């Protein structure tokens, strides 16, 4: 192939870096010859998917010869009743990743800006870059806390979207209700604020800003939720957003007609109503959080209190070297270097035995690395 054809690649793609997901268990087993590997890298629900969701998937297997419902009507009707919003206020996507891209495709022209926290979910910048947009990153505070005054100062006449991930990935920190409402009152009314609430169902803080409450008050917000985290349907790729019907209508114009598969839709409906699975997921997560808090405190490690199903901890050593050392012990975590945090790692909460194994491996590895140093 002649390289001359590459001159037609869109300029916005030249410096675009693809997202690097957490390392799969199978890869580690194959590369290192390990039989027993645990993954605490991708903020997955360790108890697995709802039994009701599994049953719904099995029942739907005979229908795989049919195209999925392009309008996602059954799922929308259930979400509409669950959240008490109109069906025309719902956008269903192939995971939150697609929804982020759809919003940027709809609202971002070349040279336009989005405002995002830093560190945070890299897909915001990725989606804006696809449209030749510019990402304005607002550093979080010393303990990775939000200061929305900084976000207000970052807004210009080219700002089209402000993405607020709350609780934030990878920090686990969140925005308080009073702070967010004040922010929405003070910014220009032609700016869309997208509140990414992927970890909403895990929140325990009383003053956490609920995006839906602000949406119902009439603010220009879009509230993103997902079935990947608490509902444990990560592999099926399904998420949704609630926004004003006019906004949803325009975003739907750039959505592919069959963007969410049938199995994902039926599983999401079943998982949404499985109260037992939801309660157990929250219980296991809360126990895991306390277990890792205690373990880090015993090791004298600084960590960031979290409202999610993961935690950010400063190990005091090179996180890439630590990541590789833990891999050799069959423990997969997330290297903080990916987020610009070279001594931190992000760890998902697992089952009790997985948490214990991680803490043991971490303590042993840190001791070995200090001896080597």
For each residue, the residues with C-beta under 8 A, 3 or more apart:
1: 5
2: 5
3: 6
4: 7
5: 1 2 8
6: 3 9
7: 4
8: 5
9: 6 13 14
10: 13 132
11: 14 132
12: 16 110 129 130 131 132
13: 9 10 16 130
14: 9 11
15: 129
16: 12 13 126 129 130
17:
18:
19: 97 122 123 126
20: 338
21: 24 42
22: 39 41 42 332 334
23: 27 28 39 41 327 332
24: 21 27 28 39
25: 28 29 37 38 39 332
26: 29 30
27: 23 24 30 31
28: 23 24 25 31 32 34 37 327 330 332
29: 25 26 32 33 34 35 37
30: 26 27 33
31: 27 28
32: 28 29 327 328 330
33: 29 30
34: 28 29 37 330
35: 29
36: 330
37: 25 28 29 34 330 331 332
38: 25 330 331 332 350 354 357 358
39: 22 23 24 25 42 44 332 348
40: 331 332 333 347 348 349 350 354 358
41: 22 23 332 333 334 346 347 348
42: 21 22 39 234 334 348
43: 169 199 229 308 309 310 348
44: 39 228 229 232 234 348
45: 48 49 229 230 231 232 234 281 309
46: 284 288 348 349 350 351 354
47: 232 277 280 281 284 351
48: 45 232
49: 45 53 54 231 232 233 267 271 277
50: 53 54 231 232 267 270 271 274 277
51: 54 55 274 277
52: 55 56 270 271 273 274 277
53: 49 50 56 57 231 232 233 267 268 270 271 274 277
54: 49 50 51 57 58 267
55: 51 52 58 59 270
56: 52 53 59 60 266 267 269 270
57: 53 54 60 61 263 266 267
58: 54 55 61
59: 55 56 62 266
60: 56 57 63 64 262 263 266
61: 57 58 64 263
62: 59
63: 60 66 262
64: 60 61 262 263
65:
66: 63 262
67: 70 258
68: 72 258 260 261 262 265
69: 72 73 74 75 262 265
70: 67 257 258
71: 76
72: 68 69 75 76 92 260 265
73: 69 76 77 87
74: 69 77 78 265 266 269
75: 69 72 78 79 92 260 265 268 269
76: 71 72 73 79 80 87 90 92
77: 73 74 80 81 87
78: 74 75 81 82 269 272 273
79: 75 76 82 83 85 90 240 272
80: 76 77 83 84 85 86 87 89 90
81: 77 78 84
82: 78 79 272
83: 79 80 212 242
84: 80 81
85: 79 80 89 90 212 242
86: 80 89 90 245
87: 73 76 77 80 90
88: 245 248 249
89: 80 85 86 242 243 244 245 248
90: 76 79 80 85 86 87 240 241 242 248
91: 99 102 240 241 242 243 248 251 252 255
92: 72 75 76 238 239 240 259 260 265
93: 96 97 98 99 102 238 239 240 241 255 259 260
94: 97 98 237 238 239 259 260
95: 98 99 226 228 237 238 239
96: 93 99 100 123 196 198 224 226 228 239
97: 19 93 94 100 101 123 237
98: 93 94 95 101 102 237 239 259
99: 91 93 95 96 102 103 224 239 240 241
100: 96 97 103 104 123 124 127 163 194 224
101: 97 98 104 105 123 127 130
102: 91 93 98 99 105 106 251 254 255
103: 99 100 106 107 127 161 192 194 222 241 251
104: 100 101 107 108 114 127 128 130 131 133 161
105: 101 102 108 127 130 131 254
106: 102 103 250 251 253 254
107: 103 104 112 160 161 192
108: 104 105 112 114 127 128 131 133 160 161
109: 112 131 132 133 160
110: 12 131 132 133
111: 132 133 134 158
112: 107 108 109 128 131 133 134 158 159 160
113: 128 133 134 135 136 156 158 159 160
114: 104 108 124 125 128 133 134 135 136 159 160 161 162 163
115: 136 138 151 154 155 159 161 162 163
116: 120 124 125 135 136 137 138 162 163 165
117: 120 137 138 140 146 151 163 164 165 168
118: 137 138 139 140 340
119: 140 144 170 171 339 340 341
120: 116 117 124 163 165 168 169 170 171
121: 124 163 165 169 196
122: 19 125 126
123: 19 96 97 100 101 126 127
124: 100 114 116 120 121 127 128 135 163 165
125: 114 116 122 128 129 135 137
126: 16 19 122 123 129 130
127: 100 101 103 104 105 108 123 124 130 131
128: 104 108 112 113 114 124 125 131 133 134 135 161
129: 12 15 16 125 126 132 133 135
130: 12 13 16 101 104 105 126 127
131: 12 104 105 108 109 110 112 127 128
132: 10 11 12 109 110 111 129
133: 104 108 109 110 111 112 113 114 128 129 160
134: 111 112 113 114 128 158
135: 113 114 116 124 125 128 129
136: 113 114 115 116 154 156 159
137: 116 117 118 125
138: 115 116 117 118 150 151 154
139: 118 150
140: 117 118 119 144 145 146 147 168 171 173
141: 144 145 146 147
142: 145
143: 173 304
144: 119 140 141 168 171 172 173 304 312
145: 140 141 142 173
146: 117 140 141 151 164 166 168 173 174 175 179
147: 140 141 150 151
148: 151 152 175 179 180 182 183
149: 152 153
150: 138 139 147 153 154
151: 115 117 138 146 147 148 154 155 162 164 183
152: 148 149 155 183 186 187
153: 149 150
154: 115 136 138 150 151 159
155: 115 151 152 159 162 187 188 191
156: 113 136 159
157:
158: 111 112 113 134
159: 112 113 114 115 136 154 155 156 162 188 191
160: 107 108 109 112 113 114 133 191 192
161: 103 104 107 108 114 115 128 191 192 193 194
162: 114 115 116 151 155 159 187 191 192 193 194
163: 100 114 115 116 117 120 121 124 194 196
164: 117 146 151 175 180 193 194 195 196
165: 116 117 120 121 124 168 169 196 198
166: 146 174 175 180 195 196 197 208 209 211
167: 171 172 173 174 199 200 202 203 208 306 307 308
168: 117 120 140 144 146 165 171 172 173 174
169: 43 120 121 165 172 198 199 308 310
170: 119 120 310 312 334 336 339 341 346
171: 119 120 140 144 167 168 304 306 312
172: 144 167 168 169 304 305 306 307 308 310 311 312
173: 140 143 144 145 146 167 168 304 306 307
174: 146 166 167 168 203 205 208 209 307
175: 146 148 164 166 179 180 208 209
176: 179 180 207 208 209
177: 180 181 207 208 209 210 213
178: 181 182 207
179: 146 148 175 176 182 183 209
180: 148 164 166 175 176 177 183 184 195 209 214
181: 177 178 184 185 209 214 217 219
182: 148 178 179 185 186
183: 148 151 152 179 180 186 187 193
184: 180 181 187 193 214 219 220 221
185: 181 182
186: 152 182 183
187: 152 155 162 183 184 191 193
188: 155 159 191
189: 220
190: 220
191: 155 159 160 161 162 187 188 220
192: 103 107 160 161 162 220 221 222 247
193: 161 162 164 183 184 187 219 220 221 222
194: 100 103 161 162 163 164 221 222 224 241
195: 164 166 180 209 211 214 221 222 223 224
196: 96 121 163 164 165 166 224
197: 166 200 211 223 224 225
198: 96 165 169 224 225 226 228 229 239
199: 43 167 169 202 203 229 230 307 308 309
200: 167 197 203 210 211 225
201: 229 230 231 278 281 282
202: 167 199 229 230 282 285 307 308 309
203: 167 174 199 200 208 307
204: 286 307
205: 174 208 307
206:
207: 176 177 178
208: 166 167 174 175 176 177 203 205 307
209: 166 174 175 176 177 179 180 181 195 214
210: 177 200 213 214
211: 166 195 197 200 214 215 221 223 242
212: 83 85 215 216 223 242
213: 177 210 216 217
214: 180 181 184 195 209 210 211 217 219 221
215: 211 212 218 219 221 222 223 242 243
216: 212 213
217: 181 213 214
218: 215
219: 181 184 193 214 215
220: 184 189 190 191 192 193 244
221: 184 192 193 194 195 211 214 215 243
222: 103 192 193 194 195 215 241 242 243 247
223: 195 197 211 212 215 241 242 243
224: 96 99 100 194 195 196 197 198 239 240 241
225: 197 198 200 239 240 241 242
226: 95 96 198 229 231 238 239 240
227: 231 233 236 238 239 264 267 268 271 272
228: 44 95 96 198 231 232 233 234 237 238 239
229: 43 44 45 198 199 201 202 226 232 234 309
230: 45 199 201 202 278 281 282 285 309
231: 45 49 50 53 201 226 227 228 268 271 272 277 278
232: 44 45 47 48 49 50 53 228 229 271 277 281
233: 49 53 227 228 236 238 264 267 268 271
234: 42 44 45 228 229 237
235:
236: 227 233 261 263 264 267 268
237: 94 95 97 98 228 234 260 264
238: 92 93 94 95 226 227 228 233 260 264 265 267 268
239: 92 93 94 95 96 98 99 198 224 225 226 227 228
240: 79 90 91 92 93 99 224 225 226
241: 90 91 93 99 103 194 222 223 224 225 248
242: 83 85 89 90 91 211 212 215 222 223 225
243: 89 91 215 221 222 223 247 248 251
244: 89 220 247 248
245: 86 88 89 248 249
246: 249 250
247: 192 222 243 244 250 251
248: 88 89 90 91 241 243 244 245 251 252
249: 88 245 246 252 253
250: 106 246 247 253
251: 91 102 103 106 243 247 248 254 255
252: 91 248 249 255
253: 106 249 250
254: 102 105 106 251
255: 91 93 102 251 252 259
256: 259
257: 70
258: 67 68 70 261
259: 92 93 94 98 255 256
260: 68 72 75 92 93 94 237 238 264 265
261: 68 236 258 264 265
262: 60 63 64 66 68 69 265 266
263: 57 60 61 64 236 266 267
264: 227 233 236 237 238 260 261 267 268
265: 68 69 72 74 75 92 238 260 261 262 268 269
266: 56 57 59 60 74 262 263 269 270
267: 49 50 53 54 56 57 227 233 236 238 263 264 270 271
268: 53 75 227 231 233 236 238 264 265 271 272
269: 56 74 75 78 265 266 272 273
270: 50 52 53 55 56 266 267 273 274
271: 49 50 52 53 227 231 232 233 267 268 274 277
272: 78 79 82 227 231 268 269
273: 52 78 269 270
274: 50 51 52 53 270 271 277 278
275: 278 279
276: 279 280
277: 47 49 50 51 52 53 231 232 271 274 280 281
278: 201 230 231 274 275 281 282
279: 275 276 282 283
280: 47 276 277 283 284
281: 45 47 201 230 232 277 278 284 285
282: 201 202 230 278 279 285 286
283: 279 280 286 287
284: 46 47 280 281 287 288 349 351
285: 202 230 281 282 288 289 309 349
286: 204 282 283 289 290
287: 283 284 290 291 352
288: 46 284 285 291 292 309 349 350 351 352 355
289: 285 286 292 293 306 311 349
290: 286 287 293 294
291: 287 288 294 295 349 352 355 356 359
292: 288 289 295 296 303 311 313 347 349 355 358 359
293: 289 290 296 297 303 305 311
294: 290 291 297 298
295: 291 292 298 299 355 359 362 363
296: 292 293 299 301 302 303 311 313
297: 293 294 300 301
298: 294 295
299: 295 296 362 363 366
300: 297
301: 296 297 313 314 315 316
302: 296 313 314
303: 292 293 296 311 312 313 314
304: 143 144 171 172 173 311 312 313
305: 172 293
306: 167 171 172 173 289 310 311 312
307: 167 172 173 174 199 202 203 204 205 208
308: 43 167 169 172 199 202 311
309: 43 45 199 202 229 230 285 288 348 349
310: 43 169 170 172 306 334 346 347 348 349
311: 172 289 292 293 296 303 304 306 308 346 347 349
312: 144 170 171 172 303 304 306 336 341 344 345 346
313: 292 296 301 302 303 304 344 345 347
314: 301 302 303 341 343 344
315: 301 319 322 343 344 345 362 366
316: 301 343 366
317: 321 322 343 366 369 370
318: 321 322 342 343
319: 315 322 323 335 336 337 341 342 343 344 345
320: 323 324 335 337 342
321: 317 318 324 325 369
322: 315 317 318 319 325 326 335 345 365 366 369
323: 319 320 326 327 333 334 335 345
324: 320 321 327 328
325: 321 322 328 329 365 368 369
326: 322 323 329 331 332 333 358 361 362 365
327: 23 28 32 323 324 330 331 332
328: 32 324 325
329: 325 326 361 364 365
330: 28 32 34 36 37 38 327 361
331: 37 38 40 326 327 357 358 361 362
332: 22 23 25 28 37 38 39 40 41 326 327
333: 40 41 323 326 345 346 347 358
334: 22 41 42 170 310 323 338 345 346 347 348
335: 319 320 322 323 338 345
336: 170 312 319 339 340 341 342 343 344 345 346
337: 319 320 340 341 342
338: 20 334 335
339: 119 170 336 344 346
340: 118 119 336 337
341: 119 170 312 314 319 336 337 344
342: 318 319 320 336 337
343: 314 315 316 317 318 319 336
344: 312 313 314 315 319 336 339 341
345: 312 313 315 319 322 323 333 334 335 336
346: 41 170 310 311 312 333 334 336 339
347: 40 41 292 310 311 313 333 334 358
348: 39 40 41 42 43 44 46 309 310 334
349: 40 46 284 285 288 289 291 292 309 310 311 355
350: 38 40 46 288 353 354 355 358
351: 46 47 284 288 354 355
352: 287 288 291 355 356
353: 350 356 357
354: 38 40 46 350 351 357 358
355: 288 291 292 295 349 350 351 352 358 359
356: 291 352 353 359 360
357: 38 331 353 354 360 361
358: 38 40 292 326 331 333 347 350 354 355 361 362
359: 291 292 295 355 356 362 363
360: 356 357 363 364
361: 326 329 330 331 357 358 364 365
362: 295 299 315 326 331 358 359 365 366
363: 295 299 359 360 366 367
364: 329 360 361 367 368
365: 322 325 326 329 361 362 368 369
366: 299 315 316 317 322 362 363 369 370
367: 363 364 370 371
368: 325 364 365 371 372
369: 317 321 322 325 365 366 372 373
370: 317 366 367 373
371: 367 368
372: 368 369
373: 369 370
